[in-house]
Amino acid sequence: MHWNSANDSAPKSECLDQCPEGTRKSITSPCCWQCVRCPRGTVNTFSGSENCIECPRGKLSNWARTKCVDLPLINIKYSSFGGIVVLAFLALGVLGTIFSFAVYCRFWNTPIVKASNRTLSLALLAIILMMLSLTLMNLLEPTDTICKIIYPWRYITYNLCLSILLVKVLRISSAFQIPITLCCTIPSFTNRVQVVVVITLQVILLLVLLPWLLLDPPVSTKHILTDHYIFIECKAYNYLTGKILFLLTFCCVLLQMLLCAFSSFKIRNIPENFGEAKRIAFSMYIFMFSLLAYHPVEFSMDGWYVTVVDCVTTLLTSYGFLCCIFLPKLYIIIVRPELNNSSTLSQQVTNYSFGISSVRANPALNSSTL
């Protein structure tokens, strides 16, 4: 028999070879078939098979459709561009905090440092470092253990920071005898009272925070977008009990922030070198903006940008405290040392006292002066 081919060989039968891996048989006649590539999300690991197997949840078929591979994890990592940017701002914030700490210790006995309540200022710098470390934790891949650390760490740090700032404001109010409200004047605000206020505010928070962590603690949750990616995040609660306790925790921090902002606004007109009341108020506005930006995004959206918003709002709060409260003091201490003396501060107090006396003697000037 002679075949009509170039080398007089028999033609190759289309239905002789078995279909390779990654394809399946599609029967076209009782004795013939075609090899069809497996659809996306399915694989075939055997030659000659007529069926493709679907990949389990959280996996995707490779390009050859021969095996299932893990979906990509889109959480921000330290090595990604976003992670590097966050780490750069984090490092800058840490260096700025350590530098502020060193300057305060170096000029410990100067009037500016004394006027800003040295001990509370150092405590506030330590808490800012704790807040910055929260950014570092947010870049870790969430696990149940990390989630149980991040949430208490966040709200305890916030509460400590607000407690210190509130104590600073109340101490200034007591020193200059400026009432926060018309019927509330603090006669004396000793160191013991300061400690009691800070501890009391922490106990109030823990009374809500501890039941939340014991009854319905935060857990890590996987969000799987089929055939696309996996995103792991921390979920604050699973049940209604946890949701109520979480909202109570948030309300405790929010009310304390509003109280601190209101108090600092009421005593904003004191001599600037003797307190940071006006600048504390500005830092509270930044803090409030961060909270209002962070919580709606975290609890209504899923994706890598949730981590970005978390890191950005935490850094914004930390930078707000550093720039509003400590940067003006550092400027005077380092750049304008001639203002860091007792005579300058005494003159400011004299001018302030004279202005207050004039307002009290002539109530008609009250609205225009204050």
C-alpha positions as CSV (number, residue, x, y, z in Angstrom):
1,M,0.0,0.0,0.0
2,H,1.3,3.4,-1.0
3,W,0.4,6.4,1.2
4,N,0.1,9.9,-0.3
5,S,2.7,11.4,2.0
6,A,6.2,12.9,1.7
7,N,8.0,9.8,2.9
8,D,5.3,7.3,1.9
9,S,4.5,6.6,5.6
10,A,1.1,6.0,7.2
11,P,-0.7,9.1,8.4
12,K,-1.0,9.6,12.2
13,S,-4.4,8.8,13.7
14,E,-5.9,11.7,15.6
15,C,-7.6,9.3,18.0
16,L,-4.6,7.1,18.8
17,D,-2.6,9.0,21.5
18,Q,-4.0,9.7,25.0
19,C,-4.7,13.3,26.1
20,P,-1.8,14.7,28.1
21,E,-2.0,16.1,31.6
22,G,-3.9,19.4,31.9
23,T,-6.4,18.4,29.2
24,R,-9.4,16.1,29.1
25,K,-11.0,13.9,26.4
26,S,-13.9,15.4,24.5
27,I,-15.6,12.6,22.6
28,T,-16.5,13.5,19.1
29,S,-17.5,10.0,17.8
30,P,-17.6,6.5,19.2
31,C,-14.0,5.9,18.4
32,C,-12.5,9.4,18.4
33,W,-11.9,12.3,20.7
34,Q,-10.3,15.7,21.0
35,C,-8.1,17.0,23.8
36,V,-9.5,20.1,25.4
37,R,-7.6,22.2,28.0
38,C,-9.0,22.1,31.5
39,P,-11.0,25.3,32.5
40,R,-9.5,27.8,34.9
41,G,-9.6,26.6,38.4
42,T,-9.5,22.9,37.5
43,V,-6.6,20.4,36.9
44,N,-6.0,17.0,35.4
45,T,-2.9,15.1,36.7
46,F,-3.5,11.9,34.6
47,S,-3.1,11.3,30.9
48,G,-6.2,10.1,29.1
49,S,-8.7,11.3,31.7
50,E,-12.1,12.5,30.6
51,N,-12.7,14.8,33.6
52,C,-10.9,17.7,35.2
53,I,-10.9,18.1,39.0
54,E,-11.8,21.4,40.6
55,C,-9.2,23.0,42.9
56,P,-10.1,23.3,46.6
57,R,-11.0,26.7,48.1
58,G,-8.0,29.0,48.4
59,K,-6.1,27.4,45.5
60,L,-5.9,28.1,41.8
61,S,-4.8,25.9,38.9
62,N,-1.4,26.7,37.3
63,W,-1.0,27.8,33.7
64,A,-0.5,24.2,32.5
65,R,-3.6,23.0,34.5
66,T,-1.5,20.2,36.0
67,K,-1.6,21.1,39.7
68,C,-3.3,23.4,42.2
69,V,-1.3,26.3,43.7
70,D,-2.0,28.7,46.5
71,L,-3.8,31.9,45.7
72,P,-1.5,35.0,46.2
73,L,-1.6,36.6,49.6
74,I,-2.1,40.4,49.1
75,N,-1.2,41.5,52.7
76,I,1.4,44.2,52.7
77,K,4.8,42.8,53.5
78,Y,8.0,44.4,54.7
79,S,9.7,43.9,51.3
80,S,6.8,45.4,49.3
81,F,6.9,49.0,48.2
82,G,4.1,50.0,50.5
83,G,5.8,48.2,53.4
84,I,9.1,50.0,52.7
85,V,7.4,53.4,52.7
86,V,5.6,52.7,56.0
87,L,8.9,51.5,57.5
88,A,10.6,54.7,56.4
89,F,8.1,56.9,58.1
90,L,8.1,54.6,61.1
91,A,11.9,54.9,61.4
92,L,11.7,58.7,61.0
93,G,9.1,58.9,63.8
94,V,11.2,56.7,66.1
95,L,14.3,58.8,65.5
96,G,12.3,62.0,66.2
97,T,10.9,60.5,69.4
98,I,14.3,59.4,70.7
99,F,15.8,62.7,69.7
100,S,13.1,64.6,71.7
101,F,13.7,62.3,74.6
102,A,17.5,63.0,74.5
103,V,17.0,66.8,74.2
104,Y,14.6,66.8,77.2
105,C,17.1,64.8,79.3
106,R,20.0,67.1,78.2
107,F,18.1,70.3,79.1
108,W,16.4,68.8,82.1
109,N,16.7,71.8,84.4
110,T,16.0,74.6,81.9
111,P,12.8,76.6,82.3
112,I,11.1,75.4,79.1
113,V,11.4,71.7,80.1
114,K,10.3,72.4,83.6
115,A,7.3,74.4,82.5
116,S,6.1,71.5,80.3
117,N,6.1,69.0,83.2
118,R,9.2,67.0,82.6
119,T,8.0,63.6,84.0
120,L,4.7,63.7,82.0
121,S,6.6,64.7,78.9
122,L,9.0,61.8,79.1
123,A,6.0,59.4,79.8
124,L,4.2,60.8,76.7
125,L,7.3,60.2,74.5
126,A,7.5,56.6,75.8
127,I,3.8,56.1,74.9
128,I,4.4,57.6,71.4
129,L,7.0,54.9,70.9
130,M,4.4,52.3,71.9
131,M,2.0,53.8,69.4
132,L,4.6,53.6,66.6
133,S,5.3,50.0,67.4
134,L,1.7,49.3,66.6
135,T,2.5,50.2,63.0
136,L,5.2,47.6,63.0
137,M,2.7,45.0,64.2
138,N,0.2,45.8,61.5
139,L,2.8,44.7,58.9
140,L,3.0,41.2,60.4
141,E,0.9,38.5,58.8
142,P,-2.2,38.3,61.1
143,T,-2.6,35.3,63.4
144,D,-4.9,34.8,66.3
145,T,-2.2,35.6,68.8
146,I,-1.2,38.8,66.9
147,C,-4.8,39.9,66.7
148,K,-5.3,39.4,70.5
149,I,-2.2,41.7,71.0
150,I,-2.9,44.4,68.5
151,Y,-6.4,45.5,69.7
152,P,-5.6,45.8,73.4
153,W,-2.3,47.4,72.6
154,R,-4.0,50.0,70.4
155,Y,-6.7,51.1,72.9
156,I,-4.5,50.9,76.0
157,T,-1.9,53.1,74.2
158,Y,-4.5,55.5,73.1
159,N,-6.0,55.7,76.6
160,L,-2.6,56.2,78.2
161,C,-1.7,59.0,75.8
162,L,-5.0,60.7,76.4
163,S,-4.7,60.3,80.2
164,I,-1.3,61.9,80.2
165,L,-2.5,64.8,78.0
166,L,-5.6,65.3,80.2
167,V,-3.4,65.4,83.3
168,K,-1.2,68.0,81.7
169,V,-4.2,70.1,80.8
170,L,-5.7,69.8,84.3
171,R,-2.4,70.7,85.9
172,I,-2.1,73.8,83.8
173,S,-5.7,74.7,84.7
174,S,-4.9,74.3,88.4
175,A,-1.6,76.3,88.1
176,F,-3.2,79.3,86.5
177,Q,-6.6,78.9,88.2
178,I,-8.5,78.7,84.9
179,P,-11.8,76.8,85.3
180,I,-12.6,74.2,82.7
181,T,-16.3,74.9,83.3
182,L,-18.0,77.8,85.1
183,C,-18.6,75.7,88.2
184,C,-15.3,73.7,88.2
185,T,-12.0,75.1,89.4
186,I,-9.2,72.8,90.5
187,P,-7.6,74.2,93.7
188,S,-4.6,71.9,93.7
189,F,-3.3,69.2,91.4
190,T,-0.4,67.3,93.1
191,N,1.6,64.5,91.7
192,R,-0.4,62.0,93.7
193,V,-3.6,63.3,92.1
194,Q,-2.0,62.9,88.7
195,V,-1.2,59.3,89.3
196,V,-4.8,58.7,90.7
197,V,-6.3,60.2,87.5
198,V,-4.2,58.2,85.2
199,I,-4.8,54.9,87.0
200,T,-8.6,55.6,87.3
201,L,-8.9,56.2,83.6
202,Q,-7.0,53.0,82.9
203,V,-9.2,51.0,85.2
204,I,-12.3,52.3,83.5
205,L,-11.0,51.1,80.2
206,L,-9.9,47.7,81.5
207,L,-13.4,47.1,83.0
208,V,-14.6,47.0,79.4
209,L,-11.6,45.7,77.6
210,L,-11.0,42.6,79.7
211,P,-14.5,41.1,79.3
212,W,-14.2,41.7,75.5
213,L,-10.9,39.8,75.4
214,L,-12.2,37.0,77.6
215,L,-15.7,36.5,76.1
216,D,-15.2,37.2,72.4
217,P,-11.6,37.9,71.6
218,P,-10.3,39.1,68.2
219,V,-9.3,36.4,65.7
220,S,-7.6,36.3,62.3
221,T,-9.9,35.9,59.3
222,K,-9.2,34.9,55.7
223,H,-11.0,36.6,52.9
224,I,-10.8,34.6,49.7
225,L,-11.7,36.1,46.4
226,T,-12.1,33.0,44.2
227,D,-9.4,32.7,41.5
228,H,-7.9,36.0,42.5
229,Y,-6.3,36.4,46.0
230,I,-6.4,35.8,49.8
231,F,-6.4,38.6,52.3
232,I,-5.9,37.9,56.0
233,E,-7.1,40.4,58.6
234,C,-7.9,40.7,62.3
235,K,-11.6,40.6,63.1
236,A,-12.5,42.4,66.3
237,Y,-15.4,40.2,67.3
238,N,-17.5,37.2,66.2
239,Y,-20.7,37.6,68.2
240,L,-23.0,40.4,69.4
241,T,-21.4,40.3,72.8
242,G,-18.0,41.2,71.4
243,K,-19.4,43.9,69.2
244,I,-21.1,45.6,72.2
245,L,-17.9,45.4,74.3
246,F,-15.8,46.7,71.4
247,L,-18.1,49.7,70.8
248,L,-18.0,50.4,74.6
249,T,-14.2,50.3,74.4
250,F,-14.1,52.7,71.5
251,C,-16.6,55.0,73.2
252,C,-14.4,55.2,76.3
253,V,-11.5,56.4,74.1
254,L,-13.7,58.7,72.1
255,L,-15.2,60.4,75.2
256,Q,-11.8,60.8,76.8
257,M,-10.5,62.4,73.6
258,L,-13.4,64.8,73.5
259,L,-12.9,65.7,77.1
260,C,-9.2,66.3,76.6
261,A,-9.9,68.4,73.5
262,F,-12.6,70.5,75.3
263,S,-10.4,71.1,78.3
264,S,-7.3,72.1,76.3
265,F,-9.5,74.5,74.2
266,K,-10.8,76.2,77.3
267,I,-7.3,77.0,78.6
268,R,-5.8,77.8,75.2
269,N,-4.8,81.4,76.1
270,I,-2.2,80.7,78.8
271,P,1.5,81.7,78.1
272,E,2.7,79.3,75.5
273,N,5.9,78.4,77.2
274,F,4.0,77.2,80.3
275,G,1.8,74.6,78.7
276,E,0.9,73.0,75.5
277,A,-2.9,73.5,75.9
278,K,-3.5,75.1,72.4
279,R,-1.2,72.6,70.8
280,I,-2.8,69.7,72.7
281,A,-6.1,70.8,71.2
282,F,-4.6,70.7,67.7
283,S,-3.2,67.2,68.3
284,M,-6.7,66.1,69.5
285,Y,-8.2,67.3,66.2
286,I,-5.6,65.2,64.3
287,F,-6.4,62.2,66.6
288,M,-10.1,62.6,66.0
289,F,-9.6,62.7,62.2
290,S,-7.5,59.5,62.4
291,L,-10.1,57.6,64.4
292,L,-12.9,58.7,62.1
293,A,-10.9,57.7,59.1
294,Y,-9.6,54.4,60.5
295,H,-12.7,52.7,62.0
296,P,-15.2,53.0,59.1
297,V,-12.5,51.6,56.7
298,E,-11.5,48.7,58.9
299,F,-15.0,47.4,59.6
300,S,-16.6,48.0,56.2
301,M,-13.9,47.0,53.7
302,D,-11.5,44.2,52.9
303,G,-8.2,44.4,51.1
304,W,-4.6,45.5,51.5
305,Y,-5.6,49.1,51.6
306,V,-7.1,48.5,55.1
307,T,-3.6,47.8,56.4
308,V,-2.4,51.0,54.7
309,V,-5.1,53.1,56.3
310,D,-4.4,51.5,59.7
311,C,-0.6,52.3,59.4
312,V,-1.2,55.8,58.0
313,T,-3.7,56.8,60.7
314,T,-1.4,55.5,63.5
315,L,1.6,57.3,62.0
316,L,-0.5,60.5,61.6
317,T,-1.6,60.4,65.3
318,S,2.0,59.8,66.5
319,Y,3.4,62.6,64.2
320,G,0.6,64.9,65.4
321,F,1.6,64.5,69.0
322,L,5.3,64.9,68.2
323,C,4.9,68.0,65.9
324,C,2.2,69.8,67.9
325,I,3.5,69.2,71.4
326,F,7.3,68.7,71.3
327,L,8.5,70.4,68.1
328,P,7.8,73.9,69.3
329,K,9.7,73.2,72.5
330,L,12.6,71.7,70.6
331,Y,12.7,74.8,68.4
332,I,13.0,77.1,71.4
333,I,15.6,74.9,73.2
334,I,17.9,74.4,70.1
335,V,17.3,77.3,67.8
336,R,16.2,80.1,70.2
337,P,18.0,79.4,73.5
338,E,17.7,83.1,74.4
339,L,14.0,82.4,75.1
340,N,14.8,79.5,77.4
341,N,15.5,81.6,80.5
342,S,13.6,82.5,83.6
343,S,13.3,86.2,82.8
344,T,11.5,85.6,79.5
345,L,9.1,83.2,81.1
346,S,8.5,85.5,84.0
347,Q,7.6,88.3,81.6
348,Q,5.1,86.1,79.8
349,V,3.4,85.3,83.1
350,T,3.3,89.0,84.1
351,N,1.8,90.0,80.8
352,Y,-0.7,87.2,81.0
353,S,-1.7,88.0,84.7
354,F,-2.0,91.7,83.8
355,G,-4.3,90.9,80.9
356,I,-6.5,88.7,83.1
357,S,-6.7,91.3,85.7
358,S,-7.7,93.9,83.2
359,V,-10.5,91.7,81.9
360,R,-11.8,91.0,85.3
361,A,-11.7,94.7,86.2
362,N,-13.6,95.6,83.0
363,P,-16.0,92.8,82.0
364,A,-16.9,94.7,78.9
365,L,-13.5,93.6,77.5
366,N,-14.1,89.9,78.2
367,S,-15.5,89.0,74.8
368,S,-12.9,90.8,72.8
369,T,-9.9,89.6,75.0
370,L,-10.9,86.0,75.4
